């Protein structure tokens, strides 16, 4: 597994954790994280998730280009 593939794996797991955290409530998410930014509302959290998901897609594209 390349470094980029490993990075992707970590980011996908982080994404799932954040999606779960958002679904349980922002207060709960803020309470249970340390390195993730503090979110003042669901909108901030979903924007952050969207940026993370965009990064994941970009890495997948890069990996696909390398394998082609």
Protein Blocks (a to p, Z undefined) as FASTA:
>chain_A
ZZklmmmmmmmmmmmmmmmmmmnojklmmmmpmklccdfbfklmmmmmmmmmmmmmmmmm
mmmmmmZZ
